[in-house]
Amino acid sequence: MKRIPLDQARPGMILAQKMVRDDGVLLCQKGTELTEALLRMLQRMNYETVPIEFVSSESPEEKQARLSKLEAELDARFVRVENDPILVELKNALLRKLREDE
């Protein structure tokens, strides 16, 4: 899933999560295909971003290589704080988020 600015959303893109108003009213289900009309409605309702399904053209091998590189970069940034449990937990949370977003 990727959250993008509404002005970058295009018809045909697919919502990655349901969209619910502040009062709990369901606007769109997960998996809804964006249309011109739906995009106009979201603009009128002052939405700034939409959660879309991210479709990648990467092969599984390319994706794994990119993820491994990001994990290595994260490890390098946290190498000096390996004994700090709070920062280790922060690093682990970042790793989980990285993997979740893939």
PAZA-377843 format. One line per field, with one value per residue: residue in one letter; x, y, z of N, C-alpha, C, O in turn; residue number from 1. Coordinates in pm, whole numbers, plus 32768, in hexadecimal, padded with zeros to 4 digits. Layout:
N
resn: [A|...]
n.east: [X|...]
n.north: [Y|...]
n.up: [Z|...]
ca.east: [X|...]
ca.north: [Y|...]
ca.up: [Z|...]
c.east: [X|...]
c.north: [Y|...]
c.up: [Z|...]
o.east: [X|...]
o.north: [Y|...]
o.up: [Z|...]
resi: [NUM|...]
END
This chain:
102
resn: [M|K|R|I|P|L|D|Q|A|R|P|G|M|I|L|A|Q|K|M|V|R|D|D|G|V|L|L|C|Q|K|G|T|E|L|T|E|A|L|L|R|M|L|Q|R|M|N|Y|E|T|V|P|I|E|F|V|S|S|E|S|P|E|E|K|Q|A|R|L|S|K|L|E|A|E|L|D|A|R|F|V|R|V|E|N|D|P|I|L|V|E|L|K|N|A|L|L|R|K|L|R|E|D|E]
n.east: [8054|8028|801E|7FAA|7FB5|7E79|7E5E|7F09|7E98|7DF8|7CF0|7C96|7D57|7D7A|7CDB|7D87|7D2C|7BFC|7B39|7AD0|79F2|7A1D|7946|790F|788A|7890|7948|79CB|7A1B|7B34|7BF9|7B62|7B42|7BCF|7B1C|7AD3|79F9|79F6|7AEE|7AC2|79FA|7A89|7B3E|7A8E|7A46|7B23|7BFC|7D50|7E07|7E17|7DFC|7EA0|7EBB|7FF7|8092|8192|829D|8374|8439|841B|851C|85A7|8515|854A|865E|8667|85DE|868D|876C|8706|86D6|87DE|8848|87B2|8809|8914|88F0|889B|8967|8A0F|8972|8924|8908|8842|8708|861B|8652|8696|859D|8516|85A0|8556|8442|8443|84AF|83E0|8314|8382|8387|8278|820D|825F]
n.north: [7F8B|80E0|8230|833D|8492|8528|85B8|8534|8445|8362|8306|81AF|8154|808E|807D|8047|8025|8036|8163|8242|8331|8439|8423|831A|82AF|81DC|8217|81A3|8058|7F80|7F2E|7FAF|803E|8168|8279|838A|841A|83C5|8424|8539|8558|851A|85ED|86C6|868C|86D0|861F|85CC|8504|83B4|8255|8173|8041|7FCD|7F8E|7EDB|7ED0|7E3C|7D14|7BEB|7BAF|7CA2|7D42|7CC5|7CF0|7E07|7E2F|7DA9|7E4E|7F3D|7EE3|7EAC|7FAF|8022|7F87|7FE0|80E8|80CB|804D|80AD|80BA|7FC9|7F66|7FF1|7FC8|804D|80D4|7FF8|7F7B|803F|802D|7F25|7F4C|7FF4|7F45|7E85|7F24|7F65|7E67|7E2C|7EEC|7E90]
n.up: [8000|7FBD|8016|7F6A|7EEE|7EB1|7DC4|7D1D|7CF0|7C10|7B2A|7B2D|7BD9|7D04|7E3F|7F6E|806D|812C|8121|820E|8291|8388|8434|8430|8356|8242|8122|8042|7FE5|802A|7F13|7E58|7D18|7CAA|7C22|7B40|7BA8|7CB4|7D0A|7CEF|7DB2|7E9C|7E99|7EBE|7FC0|8046|8063|807A|8041|7FB9|7FF6|7F35|7E77|7E43|7D1F|7CA8|7BBD|7BE6|7BEC|7CBA|7D19|7CF6|7DA1|7E9A|7EA7|7EB6|7FA9|8058|8042|80B0|81B6|8207|8200|82CB|83A5|83AE|83FD|8502|8589|8656|8735|879F|88A0|891A|8986|8941|8851|87B8|87AB|871A|8627|85E1|85C2|84E5|8428|841E|83B3|82BB|8240|8247|819C|80AC]
ca.east: [8000|806F|7FC4|7FD9|7F61|7E01|7E6F|7F57|7E46|7DBF|7C8A|7CCD|7DA4|7D2A|7CEC|7DC7|7CDF|7B7B|7B3D|7A62|79EC|7A35|78CF|7902|7844|78E7|7946|79F7|7A56|7BB7|7BEE|7B13|7B8D|7BB6|7AE0|7AD4|7991|7A23|7B5B|7A84|79B6|7AF0|7B71|7A28|7A45|7BA4|7C61|7DD1|7E4E|7DCA|7E4F|7E90|7F0B|8071|80B1|821F|82CC|83EC|8433|842E|85AB|85C8|84D4|8596|86DF|864E|85BD|8709|87BF|86CB|86EF|886C|8859|8778|8869|8989|88CA|8884|89D4|8A4B|8912|88F3|88F0|87D4|868F|85B4|8678|868C|850F|84F8|85D6|8500|83C3|845D|84BD|835A|82CB|83BE|8358|81E6|81F0|8284]
ca.north: [8000|815F|82A2|83A2|8509|8516|85F0|84D6|83CD|835B|829F|812B|8129|803F|80A0|7FDF|8015|807B|81EF|825C|83BB|844C|83F8|8289|8285|81A0|8258|8145|7FDC|7F58|7EEF|8003|807F|81F8|82B0|841D|8448|83AB|8482|85BD|8555|8521|8677|871A|866D|8701|85B8|85F2|848D|8338|81DC|8123|7FC8|7FEA|7F25|7EE8|7E88|7DF3|7C82|7BC6|7BB7|7D2F|7D72|7C90|7D34|7E8F|7E24|7D86|7EC7|7F97|7EAA|7EC0|803D|8037|7F4B|8039|8161|80AA|7FFA|80E5|80BC|7F41|7F48|8044|7F7C|80A2|80E9|7F76|7F68|809B|7FEE|7EB3|7F81|8023|7ECD|7E4C|7F7D|7F51|7DE7|7E36|7F3F|7E46]
ca.up: [8000|7FBA|8022|7F0C|7EEA|7E61|7D3D|7CCC|7CDA|7B89|7B17|7B15|7C4E|7D61|7ECC|7FBE|80E8|8125|8149|8269|82BF|8417|8480|8426|82DC|81DD|809E|7FDC|8016|7FF9|7E90|7DFE|7CAD|7CA5|7BA8|7B3F|7C04|7D3D|7D26|7D03|7E33|7F05|7E98|7EFE|804F|8077|807C|8042|8014|7FAC|7FFF|7EBC|7E68|7DF9|7CBE|7C87|7B47|7C0F|7BFA|7D47|7D3A|7D02|7E1B|7F0B|7EAA|7EE7|8037|809E|8045|8113|823A|8224|821E|8350|8404|83B8|8449|858E|85BA|86D0|87A4|87AE|892C|894B|8966|8902|87C6|8775|878E|86AC|85AD|85C1|8590|845C|83D3|840A|8358|8237|820A|8236|8126|8033]
c.east: [8058|8006|7FFC|7F80|7EEC|7E14|7EC7|7F0B|7E06|7D52|7CCD|7D24|7D45|7D47|7D25|7D80|7C5A|7B8F|7ABD|7A67|7A05|79BF|78B3|78BB|78AA|78D7|7964|7A33|7AE5|7BA3|7B9B|7B6E|7B69|7B7E|7AED|7A71|79BB|7A93|7B24|7A40|7A1B|7B2E|7B0F|7A25|7ACB|7C05|7CE1|7E1E|7DED|7E29|7E39|7EE6|7F83|808F|8140|8240|834C|83D3|8442|84C1|85D7|858F|8522|861D|86D0|8631|863A|8765|878A|86E3|8781|8888|8823|87D4|88E0|8969|88BD|88F7|8A0D|89EE|88D7|88D1|8880|8750|8622|85D5|8677|85FA|84E3|8527|857D|8479|83D4|846B|8435|830B|8300|8388|82C2|81C2|8213|8212]
c.north: [807C|81CD|830F|841E|84F4|854B|8599|8455|83D5|82F2|821A|80F9|80E5|8069|802A|7FC7|805C|810A|820C|82EF|83C1|841C|8362|8257|8252|81E9|81F4|80CB|7FCD|7F11|7F3E|8042|8113|821F|8348|8453|8436|840B|850F|85C4|8562|85AC|86D4|8705|8690|8693|85E3|857C|8418|82C2|8186|80A6|7FEE|7F75|7F3C|7E9A|7E3A|7D5C|7C62|7BD0|7C48|7D69|7D44|7CD5|7DC2|7E8E|7E03|7DFF|7F29|7F66|7EBE|7F53|805D|7FFE|7FA8|80B5|8146|805C|802C|80E3|8031|7F1D|7F9C|8000|7FCF|80B6|8067|7F5A|7FC4|8060|7F79|7EE0|7FB3|7FAE|7E8E|7EA0|7F6E|7ED3|7DEA|7E83|7EFA|7DEE]
c.up: [8000|7FC3|7FC7|7F15|7E8B|7DD3|7CE3|7CAF|7C50|7B84|7AF5|7B87|7CB0|7DF1|7F1B|8042|80D6|8152|8196|8292|8355|846B|8471|83AB|8276|8158|802F|8020|7FE3|7F74|7E2C|7D95|7CAA|7C1D|7BAF|7BA5|7C95|7D64|7D3E|7D8C|7EA5|7F0C|7EDD|7F95|8091|80A2|8037|8009|8006|7FB6|7F83|7EC2|7E13|7D9F|7C8F|7C09|7B66|7C0F|7C8F|7D73|7D4E|7D83|7E96|7F17|7EE1|7F7D|8089|80AB|80AD|81A1|8264|8248|82A9|83BC|841A|840B|84DF|85CE|863F|8748|87BF|883E|8969|8925|8921|886E|8777|8751|871C|8628|8582|858B|8501|83FC|83B7|83A6|82C9|81F5|81F0|81B8|80A4|8013]
o.east: [80C4|7FA0|806F|7F0D|7EFA|7DE0|7ED0|7F37|7DE2|7D54|7D2E|7D39|7CCD|7DBB|7CF8|7D95|7C48|7BEA|7A4E|7AD2|7A03|79D2|784D|78AF|790D|7869|791D|7A75|7B0B|7B46|7B8F|7BDA|7AF3|7BA9|7B0E|7A92|79A6|7A95|7B54|7A4B|7A05|7B4F|7B37|7A05|7AE1|7C57|7CDF|7E6E|7D81|7E9A|7DCA|7F4B|7F75|80A4|8160|8207|8388|8365|8472|84DD|8622|85D0|853A|8649|8722|8665|864E|87A4|87D8|8700|879D|88D6|885F|87E9|890C|89BE|88D0|88EA|8A38|8A18|8867|8885|8861|872C|85D7|857D|865A|85DD|8492|84DF|855D|8442|837C|843A|8419|82C7|82B2|835F|8293|8164|81E9|8217]
o.north: [807E|81C7|8338|8414|84B7|8511|85B1|8402|8441|8290|8215|8080|8100|8076|7FB8|7F60|80B0|8129|81F2|8324|835B|83F1|8331|81DD|8295|81F6|81F0|80D6|8006|7EC1|7F16|8074|8137|81EE|837F|84AE|848E|843D|8554|8629|85AD|85DC|8728|8761|8670|86A8|8619|858C|8418|82C8|8155|80A0|8029|7F05|7FA3|7E31|7DFD|7D2E|7CB7|7BF6|7C67|7DB7|7D94|7CF3|7DF0|7EE1|7E3C|7E14|7F63|7FB5|7EDD|7F6F|80AB|803E|7FBB|80E6|81A0|802E|7FDB|8107|8025|7EBF|7F8E|7FFF|7F9B|80AB|8067|7F28|7F9D|8062|7F6C|7EA1|7F9D|7FB3|7E67|7E6A|7F6B|7ED5|7DB0|7E5F|7F26|7DA5]
o.up: [803B|7F7E|7FD6|7F3F|7E21|7D74|7C6B|7C5F|7C21|7BCF|7AAB|7B95|7CB0|7E19|7F0B|8082|807E|819E|8167|82B1|839A|84DD|84A0|8398|8258|8124|7FCA|8087|7F7C|7F65|7DB9|7DB4|7CA7|7BB5|7C18|7BF1|7CE8|7DD5|7D98|7DD1|7F04|7F79|7F2D|7FE0|8106|80FC|7FC9|7FAD|8040|7F85|7F6C|7F08|7DA8|7DCD|7C55|7BEE|7B0E|7C2D|7CDB|7DE5|7DAA|7DC9|7EF1|7F86|7F30|7FC8|80F5|8113|80F9|81FB|82D8|82A2|82F3|8424|848C|8455|8530|8640|8691|87B7|87EF|8856|89DF|88AF|88CF|8819|86FF|86E5|86C8|85C4|850C|8530|84AD|838B|8346|834F|826A|8181|818E|8171|8039|7FB0]
resi: [1|2|3|4|5|6|7|8|9|10|11|12|13|14|15|16|17|18|19|20|21|22|23|24|25|26|27|28|29|30|31|32|33|34|35|36|37|38|39|40|41|42|43|44|45|46|47|48|49|50|51|52|53|54|55|56|57|58|59|60|61|62|63|64|65|66|67|68|69|70|71|72|73|74|75|76|77|78|79|80|81|82|83|84|85|86|87|88|89|90|91|92|93|94|95|96|97|98|99|100|101|102]
END
